[in-house]
Structures are given as C-alpha cells and as structure tokens.
Amino acid sequence: MKLRPLADRVVVKRIEEEEVKKGGIIIPDTAKEKPQKGEIIAVGPGRLDEKGNRVPLEVKVGDKVLFSKYGGTEVKLGDEEYLVMREDDILCIVEG
C-alpha cells in the first residue's frame, strides 16, 4: 500500500533523535516527547489558487524538515508510522 497525498498535503516520517543521557538519568519512553523532525516521503500536487491555477509545493521528497508540535494526523501503515500534514504545518527545511 502506498500513500499519495492530495492538494498541499505531505507525508512525513519522523526522524528519531539520538538519545543523550545527562547525569545518568534515563527518561522512560512514555515521558519523552515525539520528535518534530522528519523526512518528506510523498508530496501532493499543490493547492489551487483563486483562479484555479496549481501552486506547487516548496518541499520535495527526501527533504528533512521541522514541523509544528501538534501538526498533522498520525497514520500507521504496516509497522511504520507517518504524519500527513499540510505544507503550512512545516516550519522549515533542514539543510546540511
């Protein structure tokens, strides 16, 4: 099964950050926040403007992005979890 987003939506897979333990304190998984960094897996064709012209998205497949904390809808496909969100929920592209 494959996800194909519509309009200005994108599919993002969260990128887990490396776990850093300071002072030997181990934080349980239930207390950890989910990462706000991800990789674009699929993009929609873009939204339509007032005149009916297609406005392409600024992000592309493979881009690493930071997104808003509560943005998107979680979707589980097989063993993988993805987020489907609007391009507006993406804060920036991570370069380098």
Contacts in CASP RR format, 6 or more apart in sequence:
PFRMAT RR
TARGET T0000
AUTHOR 0000-0000-0000
METHOD contacts of the structure
MODEL  1
MKLRPLADRVVVKRIEEEEVKKGGIIIPDTAKEKPQKGEIIAVGPGRLDE
KGNRVPLEVKVGDKVLFSKYGGTEVKLGDEEYLVMREDDILCIVEG
1 77 0 8 1.000
1 78 0 8 1.000
2 42 0 8 1.000
3 11 0 8 1.000
3 41 0 8 1.000
3 42 0 8 1.000
3 75 0 8 1.000
3 77 0 8 1.000
3 82 0 8 1.000
3 84 0 8 1.000
4 42 0 8 1.000
4 44 0 8 1.000
5 11 0 8 1.000
5 42 0 8 1.000
5 43 0 8 1.000
5 44 0 8 1.000
5 84 0 8 1.000
6 44 0 8 1.000
6 45 0 8 1.000
7 44 0 8 1.000
7 45 0 8 1.000
7 46 0 8 1.000
7 47 0 8 1.000
7 48 0 8 1.000
8 44 0 8 1.000
8 46 0 8 1.000
8 47 0 8 1.000
8 55 0 8 1.000
8 57 0 8 1.000
8 86 0 8 1.000
8 87 0 8 1.000
8 88 0 8 1.000
9 44 0 8 1.000
9 84 0 8 1.000
9 85 0 8 1.000
9 86 0 8 1.000
9 87 0 8 1.000
10 40 0 8 1.000
10 41 0 8 1.000
10 42 0 8 1.000
10 43 0 8 1.000
10 44 0 8 1.000
10 57 0 8 1.000
10 59 0 8 1.000
10 84 0 8 1.000
10 85 0 8 1.000
10 86 0 8 1.000
10 87 0 8 1.000
10 90 0 8 1.000
11 40 0 8 1.000
11 41 0 8 1.000
11 42 0 8 1.000
11 43 0 8 1.000
11 75 0 8 1.000
11 82 0 8 1.000
11 83 0 8 1.000
11 84 0 8 1.000
12 38 0 8 1.000
12 39 0 8 1.000
12 40 0 8 1.000
12 41 0 8 1.000
12 65 0 8 1.000
12 67 0 8 1.000
12 82 0 8 1.000
12 83 0 8 1.000
12 84 0 8 1.000
12 85 0 8 1.000
13 38 0 8 1.000
13 39 0 8 1.000
13 41 0 8 1.000
13 80 0 8 1.000
13 81 0 8 1.000
13 82 0 8 1.000
13 83 0 8 1.000
14 34 0 8 1.000
14 35 0 8 1.000
14 37 0 8 1.000
14 38 0 8 1.000
14 81 0 8 1.000
14 83 0 8 1.000
15 35 0 8 1.000
15 37 0 8 1.000
15 38 0 8 1.000
15 39 0 8 1.000
15 64 0 8 1.000
16 35 0 8 1.000
17 35 0 8 1.000
17 37 0 8 1.000
36 66 0 8 1.000
36 67 0 8 1.000
36 68 0 8 1.000
36 69 0 8 1.000
37 64 0 8 1.000
37 65 0 8 1.000
37 66 0 8 1.000
37 67 0 8 1.000
37 94 0 8 1.000
38 64 0 8 1.000
38 65 0 8 1.000
38 66 0 8 1.000
38 67 0 8 1.000
39 62 0 8 1.000
39 63 0 8 1.000
39 64 0 8 1.000
39 65 0 8 1.000
40 59 0 8 1.000
40 60 0 8 1.000
40 61 0 8 1.000
40 62 0 8 1.000
40 63 0 8 1.000
40 64 0 8 1.000
40 65 0 8 1.000
41 61 0 8 1.000
41 62 0 8 1.000
41 82 0 8 1.000
42 61 0 8 1.000
43 57 0 8 1.000
43 59 0 8 1.000
43 60 0 8 1.000
43 61 0 8 1.000
44 57 0 8 1.000
45 54 0 8 1.000
45 56 0 8 1.000
46 54 0 8 1.000
46 55 0 8 1.000
46 56 0 8 1.000
46 57 0 8 1.000
46 87 0 8 1.000
47 54 0 8 1.000
47 55 0 8 1.000
48 54 0 8 1.000
48 55 0 8 1.000
49 55 0 8 1.000
57 87 0 8 1.000
58 87 0 8 1.000
58 93 0 8 1.000
59 65 0 8 1.000
59 87 0 8 1.000
59 90 0 8 1.000
59 93 0 8 1.000
63 93 0 8 1.000
63 94 0 8 1.000
64 93 0 8 1.000
64 94 0 8 1.000
65 90 0 8 1.000
65 91 0 8 1.000
65 92 0 8 1.000
65 93 0 8 1.000
65 94 0 8 1.000
66 90 0 8 1.000
66 91 0 8 1.000
66 92 0 8 1.000
66 94 0 8 1.000
67 83 0 8 1.000
67 85 0 8 1.000
67 89 0 8 1.000
67 90 0 8 1.000
67 91 0 8 1.000
68 89 0 8 1.000
68 90 0 8 1.000
68 91 0 8 1.000
71 83 0 8 1.000
71 85 0 8 1.000
71 89 0 8 1.000
72 83 0 8 1.000
72 84 0 8 1.000
72 85 0 8 1.000
72 86 0 8 1.000
72 89 0 8 1.000
73 83 0 8 1.000
73 84 0 8 1.000
73 85 0 8 1.000
74 81 0 8 1.000
74 82 0 8 1.000
74 83 0 8 1.000
75 81 0 8 1.000
75 82 0 8 1.000
75 83 0 8 1.000
75 84 0 8 1.000
76 82 0 8 1.000
END
